[in-house]
Amino acid sequence: AFRCRKMVGGRCYLEAVPQPHSVPLTDLTHIDRQKERLLRNTAAFVAGRPANNVLLTGARGTGKSSLVKALLPQFAAEGLRLIEVDKTQLVDLPDIVQLIAERPERFILYCDDLSFEEGDDAYKALKTALDGGIARRCNNVLVYATSNRRHLMPERMRDNLEHQLDEEGEIRPGETTEEKVSLSERFGLWLSFYPFSQEDYLAAVVVWLNHFKLKMNAETEKAALRWALMRGARSGRVAWQFACDWAGRKPKERKVDLL
């Protein structure tokens, strides 16, 4: 795994990450369909077959980022490498790609929590990186991005005013909407993530409690449900946070009324 860094003169270089953070794929629960499709796409990529750039969107805390990071230990022996690219560094994508274009490894450029505002220069840089500009797209590079927004840019009410009806009554989107959709359409594979049901959330709690060698019982289940209620969400992240809190307590402190 690598991070993109800049020298004093402005040139990019890749800094190795000695201990990449990763979660075992088996610990990521209730996203089996998304996991299967991402693994299939990545397996094709590392094998040198055609594969797509991937956009993972949807509810927060449901495993989008963890799923991408879990690919590294899964495919590292087959030549996969992961490069974390911050949104502010997207304008440097041509330089990053140039650094790795002739390497034998297969590189995923990982952009986490991606979103743009109107007029953002990084937006156009990413569009060019996804489809290629005048230079052809590199065969050993893909972009995997996570976002809470499907179209990566804010959608405003005034955009709807640009929609037009033709003589047959068909709705045609305006130029602003077309521009906002055009970036997400450059990702060949879309994976959507949804809020957990109560059953899914409790199953995730069980997984993370097992990680700390703890068991679920009636008192723990009641505490886990109250934890989710206080945070207004049910997700894998909330399940992990509850398990951390519960495991960090002394046995006599594990009571619902202490949450």
Contacts in CASP RR format, 6 or more apart in sequence:
PFRMAT RR
TARGET T0000
AUTHOR 0000-0000-0000
METHOD contacts of the structure
MODEL  1
AFRCRKMVGGRCYLEAVPQPHSVPLTDLTHIDRQKERLLRNTAAFVAGRP
ANNVLLTGARGTGKSSLVKALLPQFAAEGLRLIEVDKTQLVDLPDIVQLI
AERPERFILYCDDLSFEEGDDAYKALKTALDGGIARRCNNVLVYATSNRR
HLMPERMRDNLEHQLDEEGEIRPGETTEEKVSLSERFGLWLSFYPFSQED
YLAAVVVWLNHFKLKMNAETEKAALRWALMRGARSGRVAWQFACDWAGRK
PKERKVDLL
1 16 0 8 1.000
1 17 0 8 1.000
1 20 0 8 1.000
1 72 0 8 1.000
1 81 0 8 1.000
1 82 0 8 1.000
1 83 0 8 1.000
1 84 0 8 1.000
2 14 0 8 1.000
2 15 0 8 1.000
2 16 0 8 1.000
2 17 0 8 1.000
2 81 0 8 1.000
2 82 0 8 1.000
2 83 0 8 1.000
2 84 0 8 1.000
3 14 0 8 1.000
3 15 0 8 1.000
3 17 0 8 1.000
3 83 0 8 1.000
3 84 0 8 1.000
4 12 0 8 1.000
4 13 0 8 1.000
4 14 0 8 1.000
4 15 0 8 1.000
4 83 0 8 1.000
4 84 0 8 1.000
4 85 0 8 1.000
4 86 0 8 1.000
4 89 0 8 1.000
4 92 0 8 1.000
4 96 0 8 1.000
5 12 0 8 1.000
5 13 0 8 1.000
5 14 0 8 1.000
5 15 0 8 1.000
6 12 0 8 1.000
6 13 0 8 1.000
6 89 0 8 1.000
6 92 0 8 1.000
7 13 0 8 1.000
11 95 0 8 1.000
12 89 0 8 1.000
12 92 0 8 1.000
12 95 0 8 1.000
12 96 0 8 1.000
12 99 0 8 1.000
13 99 0 8 1.000
14 83 0 8 1.000
14 96 0 8 1.000
14 99 0 8 1.000
14 100 0 8 1.000
17 84 0 8 1.000
20 69 0 8 1.000
20 72 0 8 1.000
20 82 0 8 1.000
21 69 0 8 1.000
22 69 0 8 1.000
22 70 0 8 1.000
22 72 0 8 1.000
22 73 0 8 1.000
23 66 0 8 1.000
23 69 0 8 1.000
23 70 0 8 1.000
24 70 0 8 1.000
24 73 0 8 1.000
25 35 0 8 1.000
25 39 0 8 1.000
25 67 0 8 1.000
25 70 0 8 1.000
25 74 0 8 1.000
27 207 0 8 1.000
27 208 0 8 1.000
27 211 0 8 1.000
28 35 0 8 1.000
28 63 0 8 1.000
28 66 0 8 1.000
28 67 0 8 1.000
28 70 0 8 1.000
29 200 0 8 1.000
29 203 0 8 1.000
29 204 0 8 1.000
29 207 0 8 1.000
29 236 0 8 1.000
30 196 0 8 1.000
30 200 0 8 1.000
30 203 0 8 1.000
30 204 0 8 1.000
31 62 0 8 1.000
31 63 0 8 1.000
31 67 0 8 1.000
31 193 0 8 1.000
34 56 0 8 1.000
34 67 0 8 1.000
34 191 0 8 1.000
34 192 0 8 1.000
34 193 0 8 1.000
35 67 0 8 1.000
37 189 0 8 1.000
37 191 0 8 1.000
38 54 0 8 1.000
38 56 0 8 1.000
38 67 0 8 1.000
38 68 0 8 1.000
38 71 0 8 1.000
38 189 0 8 1.000
38 191 0 8 1.000
39 71 0 8 1.000
39 74 0 8 1.000
41 51 0 8 1.000
41 52 0 8 1.000
41 54 0 8 1.000
41 189 0 8 1.000
42 51 0 8 1.000
42 71 0 8 1.000
42 74 0 8 1.000
42 75 0 8 1.000
42 80 0 8 1.000
42 108 0 8 1.000
43 75 0 8 1.000
44 50 0 8 1.000
44 51 0 8 1.000
45 51 0 8 1.000
45 80 0 8 1.000
45 106 0 8 1.000
45 108 0 8 1.000
45 142 0 8 1.000
46 75 0 8 1.000
46 78 0 8 1.000
46 79 0 8 1.000
46 80 0 8 1.000
46 106 0 8 1.000
47 78 0 8 1.000
48 106 0 8 1.000
48 139 0 8 1.000
51 142 0 8 1.000
52 142 0 8 1.000
52 187 0 8 1.000
52 188 0 8 1.000
52 189 0 8 1.000
53 130 0 8 1.000
53 142 0 8 1.000
53 143 0 8 1.000
53 144 0 8 1.000
53 145 0 8 1.000
53 186 0 8 1.000
53 187 0 8 1.000
53 188 0 8 1.000
53 189 0 8 1.000
54 142 0 8 1.000
54 143 0 8 1.000
54 144 0 8 1.000
54 145 0 8 1.000
54 187 0 8 1.000
54 188 0 8 1.000
54 189 0 8 1.000
54 190 0 8 1.000
54 191 0 8 1.000
55 145 0 8 1.000
55 146 0 8 1.000
55 147 0 8 1.000
55 152 0 8 1.000
55 184 0 8 1.000
55 187 0 8 1.000
55 188 0 8 1.000
55 189 0 8 1.000
55 190 0 8 1.000
55 191 0 8 1.000
56 64 0 8 1.000
56 67 0 8 1.000
56 68 0 8 1.000
56 144 0 8 1.000
56 145 0 8 1.000
56 146 0 8 1.000
56 147 0 8 1.000
56 191 0 8 1.000
56 193 0 8 1.000
57 64 0 8 1.000
57 146 0 8 1.000
57 147 0 8 1.000
57 148 0 8 1.000
57 149 0 8 1.000
57 150 0 8 1.000
57 190 0 8 1.000
57 191 0 8 1.000
57 192 0 8 1.000
57 193 0 8 1.000
58 64 0 8 1.000
58 147 0 8 1.000
58 148 0 8 1.000
58 150 0 8 1.000
58 192 0 8 1.000
58 193 0 8 1.000
58 194 0 8 1.000
59 148 0 8 1.000
59 193 0 8 1.000
59 194 0 8 1.000
59 195 0 8 1.000
59 233 0 8 1.000
59 235 0 8 1.000
60 148 0 8 1.000
60 233 0 8 1.000
60 235 0 8 1.000
60 237 0 8 1.000
61 233 0 8 1.000
61 235 0 8 1.000
61 236 0 8 1.000
61 237 0 8 1.000
61 238 0 8 1.000
62 193 0 8 1.000
62 194 0 8 1.000
62 195 0 8 1.000
62 196 0 8 1.000
62 235 0 8 1.000
62 236 0 8 1.000
62 237 0 8 1.000
63 193 0 8 1.000
63 235 0 8 1.000
63 236 0 8 1.000
63 237 0 8 1.000
64 146 0 8 1.000
64 191 0 8 1.000
64 193 0 8 1.000
65 112 0 8 1.000
65 113 0 8 1.000
65 146 0 8 1.000
68 82 0 8 1.000
68 108 0 8 1.000
68 110 0 8 1.000
68 112 0 8 1.000
68 144 0 8 1.000
68 146 0 8 1.000
69 82 0 8 1.000
69 110 0 8 1.000
71 80 0 8 1.000
71 82 0 8 1.000
71 108 0 8 1.000
72 80 0 8 1.000
72 81 0 8 1.000
72 82 0 8 1.000
74 80 0 8 1.000
78 106 0 8 1.000
79 104 0 8 1.000
79 105 0 8 1.000
79 106 0 8 1.000
80 105 0 8 1.000
80 106 0 8 1.000
80 107 0 8 1.000
80 108 0 8 1.000
81 105 0 8 1.000
81 106 0 8 1.000
81 107 0 8 1.000
81 108 0 8 1.000
82 107 0 8 1.000
82 108 0 8 1.000
82 110 0 8 1.000
83 96 0 8 1.000
83 100 0 8 1.000
83 107 0 8 1.000
83 108 0 8 1.000
83 109 0 8 1.000
83 110 0 8 1.000
84 110 0 8 1.000
84 112 0 8 1.000
85 93 0 8 1.000
85 96 0 8 1.000
85 109 0 8 1.000
85 110 0 8 1.000
85 111 0 8 1.000
86 111 0 8 1.000
87 111 0 8 1.000
87 114 0 8 1.000
87 115 0 8 1.000
87 116 0 8 1.000
87 122 0 8 1.000
88 122 0 8 1.000
89 96 0 8 1.000
90 111 0 8 1.000
90 122 0 8 1.000
90 125 0 8 1.000
90 126 0 8 1.000
90 129 0 8 1.000
91 121 0 8 1.000
91 122 0 8 1.000
91 125 0 8 1.000
92 125 0 8 1.000
93 109 0 8 1.000
93 125 0 8 1.000
93 126 0 8 1.000
93 128 0 8 1.000
93 129 0 8 1.000
94 125 0 8 1.000
94 128 0 8 1.000
94 129 0 8 1.000
96 109 0 8 1.000
97 129 0 8 1.000
97 138 0 8 1.000
97 141 0 8 1.000
100 107 0 8 1.000
100 138 0 8 1.000
100 140 0 8 1.000
100 141 0 8 1.000
101 138 0 8 1.000
101 140 0 8 1.000
101 141 0 8 1.000
103 140 0 8 1.000
104 140 0 8 1.000
105 140 0 8 1.000
106 140 0 8 1.000
106 142 0 8 1.000
107 140 0 8 1.000
107 141 0 8 1.000
107 142 0 8 1.000
108 141 0 8 1.000
108 142 0 8 1.000
108 143 0 8 1.000
108 144 0 8 1.000
109 129 0 8 1.000
109 141 0 8 1.000
109 142 0 8 1.000
109 143 0 8 1.000
109 144 0 8 1.000
110 144 0 8 1.000
110 145 0 8 1.000
111 126 0 8 1.000
111 143 0 8 1.000
111 144 0 8 1.000
111 145 0 8 1.000
111 146 0 8 1.000
112 145 0 8 1.000
112 146 0 8 1.000
113 146 0 8 1.000
113 147 0 8 1.000
113 148 0 8 1.000
114 145 0 8 1.000
114 146 0 8 1.000
114 147 0 8 1.000
114 152 0 8 1.000
115 147 0 8 1.000
115 148 0 8 1.000
115 149 0 8 1.000
115 152 0 8 1.000
115 153 0 8 1.000
115 154 0 8 1.000
116 122 0 8 1.000
116 123 0 8 1.000
116 152 0 8 1.000
116 153 0 8 1.000
116 183 0 8 1.000
117 153 0 8 1.000
117 154 0 8 1.000
118 153 0 8 1.000
118 154 0 8 1.000
123 152 0 8 1.000
123 153 0 8 1.000
123 183 0 8 1.000
126 143 0 8 1.000
126 183 0 8 1.000
127 182 0 8 1.000
127 183 0 8 1.000
127 186 0 8 1.000
129 143 0 8 1.000
130 143 0 8 1.000
130 183 0 8 1.000
130 186 0 8 1.000
130 187 0 8 1.000
131 137 0 8 1.000
131 186 0 8 1.000
143 187 0 8 1.000
145 152 0 8 1.000
145 187 0 8 1.000
150 184 0 8 1.000
150 190 0 8 1.000
150 192 0 8 1.000
151 180 0 8 1.000
151 181 0 8 1.000
151 183 0 8 1.000
151 184 0 8 1.000
152 180 0 8 1.000
152 183 0 8 1.000
152 184 0 8 1.000
153 180 0 8 1.000
153 183 0 8 1.000
155 177 0 8 1.000
155 180 0 8 1.000
159 174 0 8 1.000
159 176 0 8 1.000
159 177 0 8 1.000
159 180 0 8 1.000
162 173 0 8 1.000
162 174 0 8 1.000
162 175 0 8 1.000
162 176 0 8 1.000
162 177 0 8 1.000
163 171 0 8 1.000
163 172 0 8 1.000
163 173 0 8 1.000
163 174 0 8 1.000
163 177 0 8 1.000
164 171 0 8 1.000
164 172 0 8 1.000
164 174 0 8 1.000
165 171 0 8 1.000
165 172 0 8 1.000
166 172 0 8 1.000
173 181 0 8 1.000
184 190 0 8 1.000
195 233 0 8 1.000
195 234 0 8 1.000
195 235 0 8 1.000
196 204 0 8 1.000
196 234 0 8 1.000
196 235 0 8 1.000
196 236 0 8 1.000
196 239 0 8 1.000
197 234 0 8 1.000
198 225 0 8 1.000
198 234 0 8 1.000
200 234 0 8 1.000
201 224 0 8 1.000
201 228 0 8 1.000
201 234 0 8 1.000
201 235 0 8 1.000
201 236 0 8 1.000
201 238 0 8 1.000
201 239 0 8 1.000
202 216 0 8 1.000
202 221 0 8 1.000
202 224 0 8 1.000
202 225 0 8 1.000
204 235 0 8 1.000
204 236 0 8 1.000
204 239 0 8 1.000
204 240 0 8 1.000
205 216 0 8 1.000
205 220 0 8 1.000
205 221 0 8 1.000
205 224 0 8 1.000
205 239 0 8 1.000
205 242 0 8 1.000
205 243 0 8 1.000
206 216 0 8 1.000
207 239 0 8 1.000
208 239 0 8 1.000
208 240 0 8 1.000
208 242 0 8 1.000
208 243 0 8 1.000
208 244 0 8 1.000
209 215 0 8 1.000
209 216 0 8 1.000
209 220 0 8 1.000
209 243 0 8 1.000
209 246 0 8 1.000
209 247 0 8 1.000
211 243 0 8 1.000
212 243 0 8 1.000
212 244 0 8 1.000
212 246 0 8 1.000
212 247 0 8 1.000
214 220 0 8 1.000
214 243 0 8 1.000
214 246 0 8 1.000
214 247 0 8 1.000
216 224 0 8 1.000
219 254 0 8 1.000
219 255 0 8 1.000
219 256 0 8 1.000
220 246 0 8 1.000
220 254 0 8 1.000
222 256 0 8 1.000
223 242 0 8 1.000
223 246 0 8 1.000
223 254 0 8 1.000
223 255 0 8 1.000
223 256 0 8 1.000
223 259 0 8 1.000
224 239 0 8 1.000
224 242 0 8 1.000
224 246 0 8 1.000
226 256 0 8 1.000
226 259 0 8 1.000
227 238 0 8 1.000
227 241 0 8 1.000
227 242 0 8 1.000
227 245 0 8 1.000
227 259 0 8 1.000
228 234 0 8 1.000
228 238 0 8 1.000
228 242 0 8 1.000
230 259 0 8 1.000
231 238 0 8 1.000
231 241 0 8 1.000
245 259 0 8 1.000
246 254 0 8 1.000
249 258 0 8 1.000
END
